[in-house]
Amino acid sequence: MRANQFHDCALKLSEKYNELRAFKTFENTSELEKKAFSQKIGMEYQSILGHFTNHEPIDYALFKAQNYQYFEMAKWDSIVIKFKYYIDTKLIYHSLILVPPILVFSLN
């Protein structure tokens, strides 16, 4: 359910991103037009976000870690964030897959 909401939100935000990219290609744009466009797209962006549940803080941290050079983060900080993300999201599943066979084979 939540994944569908994130997907729908991403599709709507993608539309806004495409509008922004197209607008940036216009060469003869006045400062007034730029200001009006940025206010319009900013309000539409906030409206889209208001209709969907937001991500967890670790999701934003992971995005920053994946783009650590843009955010001027140290590579080590990026690795630490990715490790925390793994612990929070995937460790339990990997444990449930690996621990039972280990226990079964160790009891024999």
Protein Blocks (a to p, Z undefined) as FASTA:
>chain_A
ZZmmmmmmmmmmmmmmmmmmmmmmpmbbcfklmmmmmmmmmmmmmmmmmmpccddfklmm
mmmmmmmmmnopafklmmmmmmmmmmmmmmmmmmmmmmmmmmmmmmZZ
